[in-house]
Amino acid sequence: MTTSTSEAPGNLKRAIVERALSEGFDAAGFCAPDSIPLMPERLAAFLDAGRHGGLAWLADKADRRGNPGVLWPEVRSILVLGMNYGPPDDPMDRLARTDRATVSVYARNRDYHDVVKKALKRVARWMHQHHGAAVKVFVDTAPVAEKPLAEAAGLGWQGKHTNLVSRDYGSWLFLGAVYSDLEVPADAAGTDRCGACRACLDACPTDAFPAPYQLDARRCISYLTIEHAGHIPAEFRRPMGNRIYGCDDCLAVCPWNKFARTAREAAFHARAELAAPRLADLAGLDDAGFRALFSGSPIKRIGRDRFVRNVLIALGNSGEPASLAAVEGLLDDPSPLVRAMAVWALRHLADAAAVDAERRRRLPGEPDPNVRREWED
């Protein structure tokens, strides 16, 4: 175990926090490795109920996610850091523009993993150089329970939508953690201040919250549009509206956002081409165009076919007859995933007679059962 010989624990904590804030973080706090004792039980219940859907990585190494000491036995304190990504306007406003796409606030520019991890490494490097600390950094890519740890470190509390809520930044904090072998005093844990409010629960378009503080990822639009690789169940397509990557509804309606601030990090400001892109333009992307447009973006990782799948559902929901040309152009797409959603969108945009004629013309040669099902439903 490494300890600082030049500073008392309180001074050490202040020095580290000041350094973290100078490196671009907006919130910082410490917790002990044993500060989330209920996490293993809660995670097990979530997994046993199957509410993680296809997120198999949540079950993998669940013991490490529930107990930081299992992930790294040398850890003695955990520095949890938050970086504000607050938008300048209300993300819900875009939902009414049915010919345009709504992209989750966090994905409208650079991949936050890259930005936050670089800043985490700068802080960790300073802790090592100036205090001899052994360190490990994590940002959403390892079995680390960032939100419970953030609550334990006093950055906020997990609201009824299971996301972190901050008194100073509302819903909009990216989280990262620095595990170290330094003995640093823990901060007071965050206090739940949701009260009787249920705005986040009532705002969910797909009823993804079975109860307060519980999420069924299988019904969540963020999960469906980002993590789900196959065909999105029909019951969720209409509620998706024009949300093509993620969903901010439960975050955006939180009353604590009255204290939120616009992100100071330029990499989190929306790129002009992603602020409110035309759905028809996005539908026309081939693989090369998709990769070029989303270079450096978290959107790139879902691939062109899943992305266009989402766009086609939004086009089908648009009620815009002018979108027909964009949809029809994808009925012969090489991807069955895309073809099936092109059929679904066509059925919702064109009149029944035209769709039936097109079905009779195309169906005999369609080998994919999912595409056939869309024509026949």
C-alpha positions in Angstrom: 0.0 0.0 0.0 1.3 3.4 -0.9 0.7 6.5 1.3 1.6 10.1 0.9 4.3 11.2 3.3 4.1 14.9 2.7 0.4 15.6 3.3 -2.3 14.8 5.8 -5.2 12.9 4.4 -7.5 16.0 4.3 -4.8 18.0 2.4 -4.2 15.1 0.1 -7.9 14.9 -0.8 -8.1 18.6 -1.5 -5.0 18.5 -3.7 -6.3 15.6 -5.8 -9.8 17.2 -6.2 -8.2 20.5 -7.2 -6.1 18.7 -9.8 -9.1 16.9 -11.1 -11.1 20.0 -11.5 -8.2 21.7 -13.3 -8.1 18.8 -15.8 -11.7 19.5 -16.9 -13.8 17.6 -14.5 -16.8 19.3 -12.9 -17.5 17.1 -9.9 -15.2 14.9 -7.7 -15.6 12.8 -4.6 -14.0 9.8 -2.9 -15.6 6.6 -1.6 -14.3 3.5 0.0 -14.1 0.2 -1.9 -16.7 -1.4 0.4 -19.2 1.5 0.0 -21.7 -0.3 -2.3 -22.5 -3.4 -0.3 -26.0 -3.8 -1.8 -24.7 -3.8 -5.4 -24.1 -7.6 -5.7 -27.7 -8.4 -4.5 -29.3 -5.8 -6.8 -27.3 -6.8 -9.8 -28.1 -10.5 -9.2 -31.8 -9.7 -9.1 -31.6 -7.6 -12.3 -29.8 -10.4 -14.1 -32.0 -13.2 -12.8 -35.1 -11.3 -14.1 -33.5 -11.2 -17.5 -33.8 -7.4 -17.6 -30.4 -7.0 -19.1 -31.6 -8.4 -22.4 -28.6 -9.0 -24.7 -26.1 -7.2 -22.5 -24.2 -10.4 -21.7 -21.2 -8.4 -20.5 -23.3 -7.3 -17.4 -23.4 -11.0 -16.3 -19.7 -11.6 -17.1 -17.5 -10.8 -14.1 -20.6 -9.7 -12.1 -18.5 -10.3 -8.9 -16.1 -7.6 -10.0 -18.8 -5.1 -10.8 -20.4 -5.6 -7.4 -17.2 -5.4 -5.4 -14.3 -3.1 -6.4 -11.9 -5.1 -4.2 -12.5 -8.2 -6.4 -11.6 -6.2 -9.5 -8.4 -4.9 -7.9 -7.5 -6.2 -4.4 -5.0 -3.3 -3.8 -7.6 -0.6 -4.1 -7.9 1.5 -0.9 -9.9 4.5 -2.2 -11.9 5.4 -5.3 -11.9 8.8 -6.8 -15.2 9.3 -8.8 -15.2 12.1 -11.3 -18.0 13.7 -13.3 -17.7 15.7 -16.5 -20.7 17.9 -17.4 -22.2 17.4 -20.9 -25.3 19.5 -20.4 -27.1 20.6 -23.6 -27.9 24.3 -24.3 -31.5 23.6 -24.9 -34.3 21.0 -24.1 -33.6 17.7 -26.0 -37.3 17.0 -26.0 -37.9 19.9 -28.5 -36.5 17.8 -31.4 -39.2 15.1 -31.0 -41.8 17.3 -32.7 -39.7 17.6 -35.9 -40.8 14.4 -37.4 -38.7 14.7 -40.6 -35.6 15.1 -38.6 -33.6 12.7 -36.4 -33.3 12.9 -32.6 -29.8 11.8 -31.4 -29.1 11.4 -27.7 -27.3 14.4 -26.3 -24.2 12.3 -25.4 -23.7 11.2 -29.0 -23.9 14.4 -30.9 -20.1 14.9 -31.1 -17.0 13.1 -30.0 -17.1 9.8 -28.2 -17.1 10.7 -24.5 -15.1 7.6 -23.6 -12.0 9.1 -25.4 -12.4 12.6 -23.8 -13.1 11.4 -20.3 -10.4 8.7 -20.3 -7.7 11.1 -21.4 -8.6 13.4 -18.6 -8.7 10.5 -16.1 -5.3 9.4 -17.2 -3.9 12.9 -16.6 -5.3 12.9 -13.1 -4.0 9.4 -12.4 -0.6 10.2 -13.8 -0.4 13.2 -11.5 -1.5 11.1 -8.5 1.3 8.6 -9.3 4.0 11.2 -9.9 3.3 13.5 -6.9 2.0 11.0 -4.4 3.5 7.6 -5.4 0.0 6.1 -6.0 -0.6 2.9 -7.8 -3.6 3.7 -10.0 -6.2 2.2 -12.4 -8.6 4.3 -14.5 -12.1 3.2 -15.7 -14.7 4.8 -17.8 -17.6 2.6 -18.8 -15.5 -0.1 -20.3 -14.8 -2.4 -17.3 -16.9 -4.1 -14.7 -17.2 -1.0 -12.6 -20.5 0.2 -11.1 -20.0 3.9 -11.8 -23.4 5.2 -10.8 -23.5 3.5 -7.3 -19.9 4.6 -6.7 -20.8 8.1 -7.7 -23.6 8.2 -5.2 -21.3 6.8 -2.5 -18.8 9.5 -3.3 -21.4 12.2 -2.9 -21.7 13.3 -6.6 -25.4 12.8 -6.5 -27.9 10.0 -6.2 -29.4 7.4 -8.4 -32.9 8.6 -9.3 -36.0 6.6 -9.9 -34.8 6.1 -13.5 -31.6 4.5 -12.2 -29.4 7.3 -13.6 -27.3 9.6 -11.5 -28.9 13.0 -10.6 -26.7 15.9 -9.5 -27.9 18.9 -7.5 -25.5 21.0 -9.5 -25.7 19.5 -13.0 -29.0 17.7 -13.1 -28.9 14.6 -15.4 -25.8 15.5 -17.4 -22.7 14.0 -15.9 -20.3 11.6 -17.6 -18.7 9.4 -15.0 -15.2 7.9 -14.6 -13.2 6.4 -11.7 -9.6 6.3 -10.5 -8.9 3.3 -8.2 -5.8 3.9 -6.1 -3.9 2.4 -3.2 -3.9 5.8 -1.4 -5.7 6.0 1.9 -8.0 9.0 1.2 -11.0 9.8 3.5 -14.4 9.1 1.9 -17.0 11.8 1.3 -20.5 11.7 2.6 -22.8 9.7 0.3 -25.4 11.4 -1.9 -28.9 11.7 -0.5 -31.9 10.7 -2.5 -33.9 13.8 -3.3 -36.5 12.5 -5.7 -39.2 12.6 -3.2 -42.7 11.9 -4.6 -41.7 13.0 -8.1 -42.1 10.4 -10.9 -41.6 12.6 -13.9 -38.9 10.3 -15.3 -41.1 7.2 -15.0 -44.1 8.8 -16.6 -42.1 10.2 -19.5 -40.7 6.8 -20.7 -42.3 6.1 -24.1 -42.0 2.3 -23.7 -42.8 1.9 -20.0 -39.3 0.6 -19.3 -39.5 1.1 -15.6 -41.4 -1.8 -13.8 -41.1 0.2 -10.6 -39.2 3.2 -9.3 -35.4 2.5 -9.2 -35.8 -0.5 -11.6 -35.1 -0.6 -15.3 -36.0 -3.3 -17.8 -33.4 -2.7 -20.6 -35.4 -4.8 -23.0 -38.0 -2.1 -23.2 -35.6 0.9 -23.2 -35.2 2.8 -26.4 -31.6 3.5 -25.7 -31.0 -0.3 -25.4 -33.1 -1.0 -28.5 -31.5 1.5 -30.8 -27.9 1.0 -29.6 -27.3 -2.4 -28.0 -30.0 -4.6 -29.6 -28.5 -6.2 -32.8 -31.6 -7.8 -34.3 -35.1 -6.7 -35.3 -36.7 -4.2 -32.9 -40.0 -5.7 -31.6 -43.0 -4.2 -33.4 -44.5 -2.9 -30.1 -41.7 -0.5 -29.6 -41.4 0.9 -33.1 -44.2 3.5 -32.9 -43.1 4.8 -29.5 -39.6 5.3 -30.8 -40.8 8.3 -32.8 -37.8 9.9 -34.4 -35.3 8.7 -31.8 -32.6 7.0 -33.9 -29.8 6.7 -31.4 -30.6 6.6 -27.7 -33.3 8.4 -25.7 -33.1 11.3 -23.3 -36.7 11.5 -22.2 -36.3 10.3 -18.6 -33.2 12.5 -18.2 -34.6 15.6 -19.8 -37.8 15.8 -17.7 -36.0 15.7 -14.4 -36.8 18.9 -12.4 -33.2 19.0 -11.1 -32.2 20.1 -14.6 -33.2 23.6 -13.5 -29.7 23.7 -12.0 -28.0 22.2 -15.1 -25.4 24.1 -17.1 -24.2 23.9 -20.6 -21.1 21.8 -21.1 -17.9 23.8 -21.1 -16.0 21.0 -23.0 -16.3 21.8 -26.7 -16.1 18.1 -27.7 -19.6 17.7 -26.1 -21.2 20.5 -28.1 -23.4 19.2 -30.9 -21.9 19.1 -34.4 -24.0 21.0 -36.8 -24.7 18.0 -38.9 -26.0 16.0 -35.9 -28.1 18.7 -34.2 -31.2 17.9 -36.3 -30.2 15.9 -39.4 -32.8 15.0 -42.1 -33.9 11.4 -41.8 -34.0 11.1 -45.6 -30.3 12.0 -45.8 -29.3 9.5 -43.1 -31.3 6.8 -44.8 -29.1 7.2 -47.9 -25.9 6.4 -46.2 -23.9 3.5 -47.4 -21.2 1.9 -45.3 -18.4 4.3 -46.4 -20.7 7.3 -45.9 -21.7 6.1 -42.5 -18.1 5.6 -41.4 -17.1 9.0 -42.7 -20.0 10.9 -41.0 -19.5 9.2 -37.7 -15.8 9.0 -37.4 -14.8 9.6 -33.8 -18.5 9.3 -32.7 -20.0 6.6 -30.4 -22.6 6.1 -33.1 -20.0 4.4 -35.4 -19.8 1.3 -33.2 -23.4 0.1 -34.0 -22.6 -0.1 -37.7 -24.4 1.2 -40.7 -27.1 -1.5 -40.9 -28.4 -1.1 -37.4 -28.3 2.6 -37.7 -30.3 2.6 -41.0 -32.7 0.2 -39.3 -33.4 2.9 -36.7 -33.7 5.6 -39.3 -36.3 3.6 -41.3 -38.4 3.2 -38.2 -38.3 7.0 -37.7 -39.2 7.5 -41.3 -42.2 5.2 -40.9 -43.2 7.2 -37.9 -42.8 10.6 -39.7 -46.1 10.6 -41.5 -44.2 12.4 -44.4 -45.2 11.1 -47.8 -42.1 12.8 -49.1 -40.1 10.1 -47.3 -41.4 7.4 -49.5 -38.5 7.7 -52.0 -35.9 7.3 -49.3 -37.7 4.2 -48.0 -38.3 2.6 -51.4 -34.7 2.9 -52.3 -33.8 0.5 -49.4 -36.3 -2.3 -50.3 -33.5 -4.0 -52.1 -30.7 -3.3 -49.6 -28.2 -6.1 -49.1 -29.0 -6.2 -45.4 -32.2 -8.2 -44.4 -32.3 -6.0 -41.3 -32.6 -2.9 -43.4 -35.0 -4.5 -46.0 -37.4 -5.6 -43.2 -37.6 -2.1 -41.8 -38.0 -0.6 -45.2 -41.0 -2.7 -45.7 -42.4 -1.7 -42.3 -41.8 2.0 -43.0 -43.4 1.6 -46.5 -46.5 0.1 -44.9 -46.9 3.1 -42.6 -46.3 5.7 -45.2 -48.0 4.4 -48.4 -51.7 3.6 -48.9 -52.7 0.0 -48.5 -53.3 -0.7 -52.2 -49.9 0.4 -53.2 -48.2 -1.6 -50.5 -50.2 -4.7 -51.5 -49.2 -4.3 -55.1 -45.5 -4.0 -54.1 -45.8 -7.0 -51.8 -47.1 -9.2 -54.6 -44.3 -8.0 -56.9 -41.5 -8.6 -54.4 -42.4 -11.3 -52.0 -41.8 -14.4 -54.1 -38.1 -13.8 -54.3 -37.6 -12.8 -50.7 -35.6 -15.5 -48.8 -35.5 -13.8 -45.4 -38.4 -14.8 -43.1 -38.2 -11.5 -41.2 -38.7 -9.5 -44.3 -41.5 -11.8 -45.4 -43.2 -11.4 -42.1 -43.1 -7.6 -42.4 -44.8 -7.8 -45.8 -47.5 -10.2 -44.5 -48.4 -8.6 -41.2 
